[in-house]
Amino acid sequence: MLQDMRKYTKVVLYIVVVAFIGTIIFAWGADITSSKGQKGIIGEVNGEEIDYRTYARVVDNYYEQASRSSQRELGPDEVLEINNRAWVDLVNDIVFRQQVEKLGLEVTDEELAEHLKRFPPQVVQQQDVFRTEEGGFNYQAYLQAMSDPNYTQFWLQVEALTRPEIRDYKLQELVISSGRITNEDVRREYIAKNEKFKCEYAIVYRDQQDVPTPDSASIVAYYESHKDRYYLPAEAELRYVEFTKEPSEADKEELKSQIDMLHDEIVSGSDFTQLAIDLSEDGSAERGGDLGWFGKGQMVSEFEDVAFALKDSGDVSEPVKTQFGWHLIMKTGERENADGEPEVRASHILLKFKPSGQTITDLNNKALSFSEAALTSGFSEAAEEMGLEVKSTGLFREGTYAGKLGQSPKLAEFAFSGKVGNISQVYEEPGRFVVAKIGSYHPAGTQKLADVFGKARNDLTQKLLGEEAMTKAQRLHAQVEGGTEMEEACFNVGAEYIISDFLSRRDPAPKLGRDPNFLGTLFSLSAEKPLSDPIMASKGAVIIRFLDRQAPNLEAFTAVQDSLYQALSTEKRQNIYQEWFAQLQEDNEVTDYRDEL
């Protein structure tokens, strides 16, 4: 079918079905010394280079989503988190695609056509041409369009969007195909959920025991024999000053002059949609600025007020300022939704507030000036002199995020590369420049007793309390074995007596929850061996006596077998896929050049 459709070239309907198209939202600065950076390469995955524009498109999409959700300008930490999330997702996508190509997975036209018939893409379902008068999806119109040669260009775009998704699905199915669930697996799970035991049990609470306060000699002896409990990896703390890449007032004025010129061009007859495609700086650009239908409360107030105030379709607003930048808004429709509330459809051109190259250069020079002053006058003194705030990352461990600086690999490396008091060069990151000083450093090793004396005392006390609880539980056990009722024995030694309802292996026990030691011991008991030895649970020492068993209804097993099979199969396949992908990531060679830009 698709081969026949490709014979036609007439375009009657054009609908955009691509995403992640935007513009770079940060200026990267002019001082680029890396050979990769000079080529615009920000990373490599198994030798495959990542162009900064590809990365920037993903960042821009994430940034737009987060800005719309928060209805405010994002802070430097949020911007950095978006950059890092975009990097991780982009690398993962490339790793996955490379694996698809390595295995030679392909999608035939027949597979593609069948998939589109069974699973119409969401972006297609949202198009007006495939909507019923009631607003639902018109599946018959969709099927007719699949064989209509007038829709050739449209289906080629859908194909480009859908074919990679099917290839990815085929790879996932290949990976998880080993996740087979047998009938015995399903049977065991059914029994685990439906075999139930009733019991009585005693809890000798650890924290209710009375033991003498450990003396110093005992604490020293405990520390010496448990030094592994007090080992810490290396930790460091950075003091830092950050210079946020924000547009200057001159940048904003220049942007205002640009949006005014665009407005004049549109008034003079230039095509709004084409200008949006060419110049708008958000993800709607490829759609000619189309934002779709929206009601009140869905856009920031400055934008919404103007969009709803426009009178007729085709009317274009004066420039509108929001926290995102300057907008020109064109109304393209109005209606009432199913609840009778007004909605408008609008397109916009957005020129974002962003620092100019000159502003970035000035900011870099300011950071360099501070770095030089810090080396001669002292870090805190230079910051005070220049009116800058000194922040602290807090202590963080080697190989982890750089505390409050977040994922800053170069700064995290610097923190463990020199002496306390060393001052860094100027580091450029997306959204900011940073100069840091090593504030403190603690090498890896066992903490000194003087530093953990209180913790060692508490650990020893907990150990003694547990031993005391176990001693009482053993006395209680002896009484029960001798014929004393468990409830009376609990009274004798000061334990809590509990009689349970019927419990499965998945149920929480009163006061103990899903304690694995308790549940494991309970289901090892029987009428022939009803009484457990004392065990240590999370809250103290416990003794359990089996009272009754409720056998699973195996006749009912058939009715739930299929649903249970599906649940187990899904869980097992998810686990297999997660383990496979984690191993795949570990086996790949990824190089990040972002810090060199």
Backbone torsions as a table, in degrees:
resi	resn	phi	psi	omega
1	MET	NA	-46.8	-178.1
2	LEU	-68.1	-31.8	177.2
3	GLN	-65.1	-39.2	177.1
4	ASP	-65.0	-40.6	-178.4
5	MET	-63.9	-31.4	-177.3
6	ARG	-70.0	-12.8	-180.0
7	LYS	-71.5	-20.6	-175.4
8	TYR	-96.9	147.0	-177.2
9	THR	-123.7	-13.1	-177.7
10	LYS	-65.7	132.2	179.6
11	VAL	-106.2	113.8	178.2
12	VAL	-102.3	-32.9	-177.2
13	LEU	-131.2	133.5	177.2
14	TYR	-124.6	118.1	178.0
15	ILE	-128.4	129.5	-178.0
16	VAL	-82.4	128.8	179.6
17	VAL	-126.7	19.6	177.3
18	VAL	-103.8	154.8	-179.3
19	ALA	-131.5	-178.0	177.7
20	PHE	63.5	31.4	176.6
21	ILE	-104.7	127.4	-179.0
22	GLY	-164.2	-162.0	179.3
23	THR	-125.9	162.8	-179.4
24	ILE	-67.3	136.3	-173.3
25	ILE	-104.9	-3.7	177.0
26	PHE	-126.9	142.1	168.8
27	ALA	-79.3	137.6	-172.4
28	TRP	-96.2	-2.5	179.3
29	GLY	87.6	164.1	-174.5
30	ALA	-101.7	-16.8	-174.1
31	ASP	-89.7	82.9	-177.6
32	ILE	-113.0	114.9	-176.4
33	THR	-106.9	-19.1	-178.6
34	SER	-69.3	136.6	177.6
35	SER	-62.5	-36.1	176.5
36	LYS	-67.2	-42.8	-179.9
37	GLY	-61.4	-37.8	179.6
38	GLN	-64.5	-25.9	177.7
39	LYS	-89.0	1.1	-179.0
40	GLY	76.3	24.1	-179.3
41	ILE	-100.5	124.3	-177.2
42	ILE	-107.5	-0.2	176.8
43	GLY	178.2	171.3	176.5
44	GLU	-138.4	144.0	174.4
45	VAL	-125.9	107.9	-177.0
46	ASN	53.2	40.5	178.3
47	GLY	87.6	-12.1	178.5
48	GLU	-83.9	122.4	-176.3
49	GLU	-79.1	145.7	177.4
50	ILE	-109.9	116.7	178.2
51	ASP	-73.9	139.9	-176.6
52	TYR	-61.4	-27.2	-179.4
53	ARG	-69.3	-34.3	175.4
54	THR	-63.6	-47.0	177.5
55	TYR	-60.6	-43.5	-177.3
56	ALA	-63.4	-34.2	179.0
57	ARG	-65.0	-40.6	178.2
58	VAL	-67.5	-44.1	177.8
59	VAL	-58.0	-45.2	-177.3
60	ASP	-61.6	-41.0	179.1
61	ASN	-63.8	-46.0	179.3
62	TYR	-64.1	-40.5	-179.2
63	TYR	-62.7	-43.5	-179.5
64	GLU	-63.3	-43.8	178.8
65	GLN	-60.8	-45.7	-178.7
66	ALA	-66.9	-38.7	179.6
67	SER	-65.3	-42.8	178.8
68	ARG	-64.6	-39.5	-178.1
69	SER	-67.7	-41.0	-176.1
70	SER	-86.5	-17.5	-178.8
71	GLN	57.8	34.4	179.1
72	ARG	-157.3	167.8	175.0
73	GLU	-74.0	138.1	-176.6
74	LEU	-82.4	147.1	178.8
75	GLY	-81.8	169.4	-177.8
76	PRO	-57.6	-40.4	-179.5
77	ASP	-65.5	-38.8	178.7
78	GLU	-68.1	-39.3	177.8
79	VAL	-62.2	-43.5	179.8
80	LEU	-63.2	-41.0	179.1
81	GLU	-63.2	-39.0	178.0
82	ILE	-64.2	-43.8	178.8
83	ASN	-60.2	-44.1	-178.2
84	ASN	-69.6	-38.1	178.5
85	ARG	-66.3	-39.7	178.3
86	ALA	-63.2	-40.2	179.5
87	TRP	-62.6	-49.2	-178.2
88	VAL	-61.1	-45.1	-178.8
89	ASP	-65.4	-39.9	-179.9
90	LEU	-65.5	-44.6	178.2
91	VAL	-61.5	-44.3	179.6
92	ASN	-61.3	-40.2	178.8
93	ASP	-63.1	-41.6	-179.2
94	ILE	-67.3	-44.0	178.3
95	VAL	-58.0	-43.8	-179.0
96	PHE	-64.8	-44.8	-179.8
97	ARG	-63.4	-41.1	178.9
98	GLN	-60.5	-36.5	178.8
99	GLN	-68.0	-39.3	176.2
100	VAL	-59.2	-46.0	-178.6
101	GLU	-67.6	-38.4	-179.9
102	LYS	-61.1	-38.1	-179.0
103	LEU	-84.5	-6.5	178.0
104	GLY	67.4	33.1	-179.2
105	LEU	-75.1	131.1	179.7
106	GLU	-129.4	162.1	178.2
107	VAL	-121.6	119.8	179.9
108	THR	-76.0	161.6	176.8
109	ASP	-61.2	-36.6	179.9
110	GLU	-64.9	-42.3	177.8
111	GLU	-63.6	-40.6	179.9
112	LEU	-64.4	-46.5	-179.2
113	ALA	-61.9	-43.0	-180.0
114	GLU	-64.3	-40.2	179.0
115	HIS	-63.1	-44.4	-179.2
116	LEU	-65.2	-34.4	176.5
117	LYS	-65.3	-43.4	-175.5
118	ARG	-81.2	-31.3	-174.9
119	PHE	-132.8	77.9	178.2
120	PRO	-57.8	127.9	-179.1
121	PRO	-57.8	143.1	-177.7
122	GLN	-59.2	-39.8	-178.2
123	VAL	-64.2	-30.2	177.2
124	VAL	-74.8	-41.4	179.9
125	GLN	-59.6	-25.2	-176.5
126	GLN	-84.2	-7.3	-178.7
127	GLN	-75.5	139.6	-175.4
128	ASP	-57.2	-35.2	-175.7
129	VAL	-64.6	-20.4	-179.4
130	PHE	-109.6	25.0	178.8
131	ARG	-110.5	143.4	174.8
132	THR	-80.0	170.7	177.8
133	GLU	-61.4	-28.8	179.9
134	GLU	-82.4	-4.3	178.4
135	GLY	97.0	1.0	179.2
136	GLY	-86.0	178.7	-179.6
137	PHE	-84.7	127.8	-179.5
138	ASN	-92.6	91.2	-174.5
139	TYR	-66.6	-35.6	-179.9
140	GLN	-65.4	-41.0	177.4
141	ALA	-64.6	-35.7	178.2
142	TYR	-63.8	-46.7	179.3
143	LEU	-63.4	-40.3	179.2
144	GLN	-63.1	-39.2	-179.5
145	ALA	-65.5	-27.4	-179.0
146	MET	-65.3	-25.8	-179.9
147	SER	-108.9	9.6	-178.6
148	ASP	-94.0	117.2	-177.9
149	PRO	-62.8	-20.6	178.6
150	ASN	-66.7	-15.6	-177.8
151	TYR	-100.9	16.0	-174.2
152	THR	-54.6	-51.2	-177.0
153	GLN	-62.0	-39.1	178.7
154	PHE	-60.7	-46.9	-177.2
155	TRP	-70.3	-28.0	174.6
156	LEU	-63.6	-37.6	177.5
157	GLN	-69.7	-41.3	177.0
158	VAL	-62.3	-41.3	178.7
159	GLU	-59.9	-44.3	-179.7
160	ALA	-61.9	-32.1	179.3
161	LEU	-78.3	-37.4	-168.9
162	THR	-89.8	-35.9	-175.1
163	ARG	-57.3	-44.9	177.3
164	PRO	-62.7	-33.6	179.2
165	GLU	-64.4	-39.2	179.4
166	ILE	-69.4	-38.6	176.6
167	ARG	-60.5	-42.7	178.4
168	ASP	-61.6	-41.5	179.6
169	TYR	-63.0	-39.9	179.5
170	LYS	-64.4	-38.6	177.3
171	LEU	-64.9	-43.7	178.6
172	GLN	-60.1	-43.1	179.4
173	GLU	-64.4	-36.6	178.5
174	LEU	-64.6	-42.3	-178.2
175	VAL	-65.8	-45.4	-172.7
176	ILE	-88.6	3.4	-176.9
177	SER	-63.0	-21.9	178.6
178	SER	-79.3	-6.8	-178.0
179	GLY	-80.9	63.8	-177.9
180	ARG	-86.5	138.9	176.4
181	ILE	-110.4	125.9	179.9
182	THR	-89.9	165.4	176.0
183	ASN	-61.0	-32.6	179.1
184	GLU	-68.5	-35.4	175.6
185	ASP	-61.1	-44.6	-179.2
186	VAL	-65.8	-40.8	-179.9
187	ARG	-63.0	-43.5	179.5
188	ARG	-63.1	-40.7	179.1
189	GLU	-66.0	-39.1	178.3
190	TYR	-62.5	-43.2	178.9
191	ILE	-64.6	-40.9	180.0
192	ALA	-60.6	-33.5	-179.7
193	LYS	-86.1	-23.1	-169.9
194	ASN	-118.9	-16.5	170.5
195	GLU	-76.8	127.2	-174.4
196	LYS	-130.8	140.4	178.5
197	PHE	-114.8	142.4	170.9
198	LYS	-108.4	140.6	-175.6
199	CYS	-150.8	167.0	166.6
200	GLU	-120.1	147.7	-178.7
201	TYR	-152.0	158.3	180.0
202	ALA	-115.9	137.4	175.2
203	ILE	-118.0	120.2	171.7
204	VAL	-99.2	100.1	-172.6
205	TYR	-67.1	133.3	179.4
206	ARG	-62.4	-45.0	-173.7
207	ASP	-77.5	0.4	177.1
208	GLN	-102.7	4.9	-179.5
209	GLN	-86.6	161.4	-178.3
210	ASP	-120.3	112.4	178.2
211	VAL	-129.2	152.0	178.5
212	PRO	-66.6	149.6	176.7
213	THR	-64.5	128.2	-178.2
214	PRO	-60.2	140.5	176.1
215	ASP	-85.0	171.1	-174.5
216	SER	-59.7	-40.5	-178.2
217	ALA	-62.9	-40.2	179.3
218	SER	-65.6	-39.9	-179.8
219	ILE	-66.0	-41.5	178.0
220	VAL	-61.8	-44.8	-179.5
221	ALA	-63.1	-40.5	179.3
222	TYR	-64.4	-45.5	179.7
223	TYR	-58.9	-45.0	-177.3
224	GLU	-63.8	-32.4	-178.2
225	SER	-92.7	-2.5	-179.7
226	HIS	-133.5	38.5	-175.3
227	LYS	-63.1	-26.3	179.7
228	ASP	-62.4	-23.9	178.9
229	ARG	-71.3	-18.0	-171.9
230	TYR	-116.3	21.4	176.4
231	TYR	-83.8	136.9	176.1
232	LEU	-129.0	139.0	171.9
233	PRO	-70.1	170.4	-179.4
234	ALA	-60.4	141.9	177.8
235	GLU	-131.4	149.1	177.3
236	ALA	-144.5	161.3	176.3
237	GLU	-134.5	134.3	177.1
238	LEU	-107.3	139.2	166.0
239	ARG	-99.7	134.2	-173.2
240	TYR	-147.5	157.3	172.8
241	VAL	-122.5	130.9	179.3
242	GLU	-114.7	146.0	-179.7
243	PHE	-118.4	101.8	-172.3
244	THR	-75.8	133.7	178.7
245	LYS	-78.5	92.7	179.6
246	GLU	-120.9	147.8	179.5
247	PRO	-67.0	143.1	175.9
248	SER	-81.8	170.1	176.6
249	GLU	-62.6	-34.4	177.2
250	ALA	-64.0	-38.8	177.0
251	ASP	-61.5	-42.2	-178.7
252	LYS	-67.7	-37.6	178.1
253	GLU	-66.7	-40.4	177.8
254	GLU	-63.1	-39.8	178.6
255	LEU	-64.5	-38.0	178.1
256	LYS	-63.0	-40.3	178.9
257	SER	-65.5	-35.2	178.6
258	GLN	-67.1	-44.3	-179.5
259	ILE	-67.7	-32.6	176.4
260	ASP	-64.5	-41.8	178.4
261	MET	-63.9	-40.0	176.8
262	LEU	-62.3	-42.0	179.0
263	HIS	-60.7	-43.5	179.4
264	ASP	-62.9	-39.5	178.5
265	GLU	-61.4	-42.7	-178.8
266	ILE	-67.1	-42.1	177.6
267	VAL	-61.1	-31.9	-179.2
268	SER	-82.4	-1.3	174.1
269	GLY	115.7	0.0	177.8
270	SER	-66.9	150.6	-175.7
271	ASP	-77.6	120.2	-178.0
272	PHE	-60.5	-46.2	-175.8
273	THR	-61.9	-43.2	-179.4
274	GLN	-67.5	-37.6	177.4
275	LEU	-65.5	-37.5	177.2
276	ALA	-63.2	-43.2	178.7
277	ILE	-60.7	-42.7	-174.3
278	ASP	-78.4	-32.5	-165.7
279	LEU	-125.6	-21.9	-175.1
280	SER	-66.1	142.7	-171.3
281	GLU	-110.2	49.3	170.8
282	ASP	-149.9	-179.7	-173.3
283	GLY	-67.3	-13.3	179.9
284	SER	-82.9	-5.3	-174.3
285	ALA	-57.0	-44.9	-176.9
286	GLU	-65.7	-19.1	177.0
287	ARG	-95.2	16.8	-178.4
288	GLY	71.8	23.0	179.2
289	GLY	86.4	2.3	-175.6
290	ASP	-64.5	125.9	178.7
291	LEU	-103.7	-0.3	-178.9
292	GLY	73.9	-167.0	-179.6
293	TRP	-85.5	141.1	175.3
294	PHE	-150.5	149.3	177.6
295	GLY	-102.3	-174.3	-178.6
296	LYS	-73.4	142.0	-179.7
297	GLY	93.6	-3.3	-177.8
298	GLN	-96.8	-17.7	178.3
299	MET	-118.9	163.4	175.0
300	VAL	-62.3	151.1	-168.4
301	SER	-60.5	-39.8	-178.1
302	GLU	-61.1	-39.6	179.9
303	PHE	-72.5	-47.0	-176.3
304	GLU	-60.8	-44.4	-176.9
305	ASP	-58.5	-42.9	-178.9
306	VAL	-71.8	-41.8	-178.2
307	ALA	-61.0	-41.4	-179.4
308	PHE	-77.8	-19.1	-179.4
309	ALA	-83.7	-19.8	178.6
310	LEU	-61.9	136.9	-169.7
311	LYS	-82.9	-54.4	-171.9
312	ASP	-119.6	156.1	174.2
313	SER	-61.5	135.0	-176.9
314	GLY	97.2	-15.0	177.1
315	ASP	-67.8	139.8	-179.9
316	VAL	-117.4	135.4	-176.6
317	SER	-77.7	165.9	163.4
318	GLU	-69.9	164.6	177.8
319	PRO	-55.4	135.7	-178.3
320	VAL	-118.6	129.4	-178.9
321	LYS	-100.1	128.0	171.4
322	THR	-128.3	-178.8	178.7
323	GLN	-66.7	-14.8	-178.6
324	PHE	-85.7	-27.6	-177.0
325	GLY	151.7	-151.9	178.0
326	TRP	-104.7	136.4	-178.6
327	HIS	-120.9	148.7	159.6
328	LEU	-114.8	129.9	-174.0
329	ILE	-116.0	131.8	174.9
330	MET	-118.5	122.8	177.1
331	LYS	-75.8	134.0	180.0
332	THR	-123.3	-2.1	178.0
333	GLY	175.6	163.7	174.3
334	GLU	-148.6	151.7	-179.2
335	ARG	-165.7	176.3	170.3
336	GLU	-111.3	139.6	178.6
337	ASN	-80.8	-174.2	-176.0
338	ALA	-61.1	-24.6	179.2
339	ASP	-93.3	7.6	178.9
340	GLY	78.9	12.5	-179.6
341	GLU	-92.9	142.9	-176.0
342	PRO	-70.0	143.3	173.4
343	GLU	-134.4	151.2	173.0
344	VAL	-125.6	157.5	170.9
345	ARG	-115.6	134.1	-175.8
346	ALA	-145.5	156.9	170.0
347	SER	-116.4	157.5	177.6
348	HIS	-145.5	159.5	168.3
349	ILE	-114.2	124.5	-179.0
350	LEU	-116.0	125.4	168.0
351	LEU	-108.4	114.0	-172.3
352	LYS	-80.1	146.6	168.9
353	PHE	-67.8	125.1	177.1
354	LYS	-157.3	150.9	-179.0
355	PRO	-69.8	140.9	177.2
356	SER	-77.6	169.5	176.5
357	GLY	-58.5	-37.7	179.2
358	GLN	-66.1	-40.8	178.7
359	THR	-63.3	-40.9	177.8
360	ILE	-63.3	-42.2	179.0
361	THR	-63.1	-44.2	179.1
362	ASP	-61.7	-40.1	-179.0
363	LEU	-67.8	-40.8	177.4
364	ASN	-62.0	-41.8	178.3
365	ASN	-63.9	-37.4	177.8
366	LYS	-65.1	-41.7	178.2
367	ALA	-64.4	-40.6	178.1
368	LEU	-64.0	-40.5	178.5
369	SER	-63.0	-41.5	178.5
370	PHE	-65.1	-42.3	-179.0
371	SER	-60.1	-43.2	179.0
372	GLU	-65.8	-42.2	179.2
373	ALA	-65.4	-37.2	180.0
374	ALA	-64.4	-35.5	179.8
375	LEU	-69.4	-31.0	-177.2
376	THR	-96.1	-37.9	-173.6
377	SER	-104.9	-14.8	-174.6
378	GLY	108.1	146.7	-173.2
379	PHE	-63.9	-56.5	-177.0
380	SER	-64.8	-38.9	-178.4
381	GLU	-64.7	-42.7	179.4
382	ALA	-66.1	-39.3	179.0
383	ALA	-63.5	-43.0	179.4
384	GLU	-64.7	-41.8	-179.8
385	GLU	-61.9	-37.0	-177.6
386	MET	-94.2	2.2	178.7
387	GLY	70.6	35.6	-177.5
388	LEU	-108.0	147.6	179.8
389	GLU	-88.9	130.2	175.1
390	VAL	-95.0	125.3	-178.7
391	LYS	-112.0	165.5	179.0
392	SER	-123.4	139.5	176.0
393	THR	-76.1	-19.7	-166.0
394	GLY	77.0	165.5	179.3
395	LEU	-67.5	135.2	174.8
396	PHE	-139.2	154.5	-174.5
397	ARG	-90.0	152.6	179.8
398	GLU	-61.5	135.2	179.6
399	GLY	88.4	3.9	179.3
400	THR	-116.7	-175.6	175.9
401	TYR	-59.9	153.6	-179.8
402	ALA	-81.9	59.6	177.8
403	GLY	53.7	-129.9	-176.9
404	LYS	-72.0	-9.8	173.7
405	LEU	-77.6	-13.4	179.6
406	GLY	76.7	-148.7	-176.7
407	GLN	-82.1	87.6	177.9
408	SER	-123.2	83.6	-172.0
409	PRO	-55.5	-42.4	-177.7
410	LYS	-66.3	-41.1	179.7
411	LEU	-71.7	-36.2	176.6
412	ALA	-63.3	-38.7	177.6
413	GLU	-67.2	-42.0	179.2
414	PHE	-59.2	-38.5	-176.1
415	ALA	-59.2	-27.1	-176.5
416	PHE	-111.5	16.6	-173.2
417	SER	-110.5	-2.2	-176.4
418	GLY	-151.1	-162.9	-177.3
419	LYS	-92.2	157.2	174.2
420	VAL	-58.3	133.0	-178.1
421	GLY	100.3	-16.5	178.0
422	ASN	-62.0	140.6	-179.2
423	ILE	-111.2	135.9	-175.0
424	SER	-79.8	167.6	165.3
425	GLN	-71.4	179.1	174.3
426	VAL	-79.8	121.3	176.4
427	TYR	-102.3	130.5	176.2
428	GLU	-100.1	129.5	176.5
429	GLU	-127.2	161.3	175.6
430	PRO	-56.3	118.2	176.7
431	GLY	93.9	-5.9	-177.1
432	ARG	-169.2	162.0	164.4
433	PHE	-109.6	148.9	-178.8
434	VAL	-136.8	136.2	169.0
435	VAL	-121.1	132.0	-173.4
436	ALA	-131.7	158.5	174.3
437	LYS	-128.9	139.0	176.0
438	ILE	-71.9	111.8	-176.3
439	GLY	-83.9	-39.9	178.3
440	SER	-156.9	157.7	-179.1
441	TYR	-147.8	132.3	176.9
442	HIS	-124.4	112.8	-178.2
443	PRO	-66.1	158.5	177.5
444	ALA	-64.7	147.3	177.3
445	GLY	152.2	178.7	178.6
446	THR	-75.9	130.5	179.0
447	GLN	-65.8	145.7	178.0
448	LYS	-66.9	147.6	-179.4
449	LEU	-57.1	-38.1	-179.1
450	ALA	-61.0	-31.0	-178.2
451	ASP	-82.1	-22.3	-176.7
452	VAL	-123.5	21.1	-176.3
453	PHE	-57.6	-45.2	-179.4
454	GLY	-63.6	-40.8	178.6
455	LYS	-66.2	-42.2	178.8
456	ALA	-63.2	-39.3	178.0
457	ARG	-63.1	-43.4	179.1
458	ASN	-65.8	-42.0	178.5
459	ASP	-60.9	-43.3	178.8
460	LEU	-65.8	-40.4	178.7
461	THR	-60.9	-42.5	178.3
462	GLN	-63.5	-38.0	177.4
463	LYS	-63.4	-43.8	179.9
464	LEU	-67.1	-38.1	177.6
465	LEU	-64.2	-41.1	177.2
466	GLY	-63.0	-41.3	178.6
467	GLU	-64.6	-40.3	178.6
468	GLU	-64.9	-41.2	178.0
469	ALA	-62.8	-41.6	179.6
470	MET	-66.0	-38.1	177.9
471	THR	-60.8	-45.0	178.1
472	LYS	-65.2	-37.8	179.3
473	ALA	-64.4	-36.4	178.0
474	GLN	-66.0	-38.4	176.7
475	ARG	-65.7	-40.9	179.1
476	LEU	-62.7	-43.0	-179.6
477	HIS	-60.3	-42.4	179.3
478	ALA	-62.9	-39.3	178.8
479	GLN	-65.0	-43.3	-179.2
480	VAL	-66.0	-42.1	176.9
481	GLU	-61.2	-30.9	179.9
482	GLY	-81.0	-0.5	175.5
483	GLY	112.6	-4.9	177.9
484	THR	-73.6	137.6	176.5
485	GLU	-63.5	144.8	-175.4
486	MET	-61.4	-38.5	-178.9
487	GLU	-62.0	-41.2	178.5
488	GLU	-68.3	-40.6	179.4
489	ALA	-63.2	-36.4	177.0
490	CYS	-62.0	-42.7	178.5
491	PHE	-61.8	-39.8	-176.2
492	ASN	-64.6	-36.1	-175.4
493	VAL	-107.1	-2.4	179.0
494	GLY	82.1	37.4	177.3
495	ALA	-104.7	163.4	175.7
496	GLU	-92.1	134.2	179.8
497	TYR	-102.7	132.4	179.6
498	ILE	-136.0	135.9	170.9
499	ILE	-116.2	127.3	-171.0
500	SER	-93.6	163.4	162.8
501	ASP	-77.2	-176.7	175.5
502	PHE	-69.0	128.8	-177.2
503	LEU	-117.6	137.0	170.8
504	SER	-94.9	176.1	178.3
505	ARG	-68.8	-12.1	-179.3
506	ARG	-103.4	-3.3	-175.1
507	ASP	-91.3	147.6	173.7
508	PRO	-79.7	139.2	177.2
509	ALA	-89.4	143.9	177.6
510	PRO	-53.9	131.7	177.5
511	LYS	72.1	-15.5	-176.3
512	LEU	-119.0	-12.8	-179.6
513	GLY	63.1	-144.8	-179.7
514	ARG	-94.2	48.2	179.6
515	ASP	-61.3	119.2	-174.3
516	PRO	-64.0	-35.5	178.5
517	ASN	-65.3	-40.8	179.6
518	PHE	-65.3	-52.1	-175.7
519	LEU	-66.7	-39.3	178.0
520	GLY	-61.5	-41.7	179.2
521	THR	-68.9	-42.7	-178.8
522	LEU	-55.6	-47.5	-174.3
523	PHE	-82.9	5.5	170.3
524	SER	-95.5	-7.0	-178.2
525	LEU	-87.2	166.6	-179.6
526	SER	-158.2	176.3	177.4
527	ALA	-63.9	-30.4	179.4
528	GLU	-76.6	-33.2	177.6
529	LYS	-129.9	80.6	-170.6
530	PRO	-83.5	-21.7	-171.3
531	LEU	-108.9	128.9	178.8
532	SER	-85.5	160.0	166.5
533	ASP	-73.7	163.6	175.1
534	PRO	-61.5	134.8	177.0
535	ILE	-124.7	157.9	176.4
536	MET	-99.5	118.7	176.4
537	ALA	-106.7	-175.0	-173.7
538	SER	-63.6	-30.9	-175.2
539	LYS	-104.8	-6.3	-179.8
540	GLY	155.9	-163.9	-179.5
541	ALA	-84.5	141.4	-173.7
542	VAL	-134.7	142.4	170.9
543	ILE	-125.0	135.2	-176.0
544	ILE	-122.8	140.7	172.0
545	ARG	-125.6	125.8	177.1
546	PHE	-66.6	134.3	177.9
547	LEU	-115.1	-41.8	-175.1
548	ASP	-161.5	158.0	178.6
549	ARG	-126.6	135.3	175.4
550	GLN	-108.9	105.6	-175.8
551	ALA	-68.7	146.4	177.2
552	PRO	-66.0	144.2	178.2
553	ASN	-81.6	95.0	-176.3
554	LEU	-69.0	-20.3	176.1
555	GLU	-68.3	-32.8	179.2
556	ALA	-78.7	-12.1	-177.9
557	PHE	-59.2	-40.4	-177.5
558	THR	-60.1	-37.4	-176.4
559	ALA	-67.9	-29.9	-176.2
560	VAL	-108.9	2.2	-173.8
561	GLN	-59.6	-44.1	-176.9
562	ASP	-66.1	-46.2	-178.9
563	SER	-65.6	-37.4	178.2
564	LEU	-67.1	-39.4	177.1
565	TYR	-60.0	-45.1	-178.8
566	GLN	-63.2	-42.5	-179.4
567	ALA	-64.3	-45.6	179.3
568	LEU	-65.9	-40.9	-179.4
569	SER	-63.3	-43.8	179.2
570	THR	-62.0	-45.1	-179.5
571	GLU	-62.8	-44.4	-178.3
572	LYS	-66.5	-41.8	-179.5
573	ARG	-66.2	-38.3	177.0
574	GLN	-61.8	-43.1	179.6
575	ASN	-63.9	-42.5	178.9
576	ILE	-62.2	-44.9	-178.1
577	TYR	-64.8	-43.1	-179.7
578	GLN	-63.2	-41.0	178.1
579	GLU	-66.3	-41.5	179.6
580	TRP	-63.3	-45.6	-176.7
581	PHE	-68.8	-36.5	176.7
582	ALA	-61.9	-42.1	178.3
583	GLN	-67.5	-38.6	178.7
584	LEU	-61.0	-43.7	178.1
585	GLN	-62.4	-40.9	-177.9
586	GLU	-65.9	-32.3	-175.6
587	ASP	-83.3	-5.8	-175.8
588	ASN	-96.4	152.4	177.7
589	GLU	-100.9	110.4	-177.0
590	VAL	-117.6	128.2	178.0
591	THR	-119.0	128.6	-177.2
592	ASP	-108.7	115.0	178.8
593	TYR	-101.3	8.7	-172.8
594	ARG	-59.9	-36.3	-179.2
595	ASP	-69.3	-12.7	-178.7
596	GLU	-93.8	-5.7	179.8
597	LEU	-82.6	NA	NA
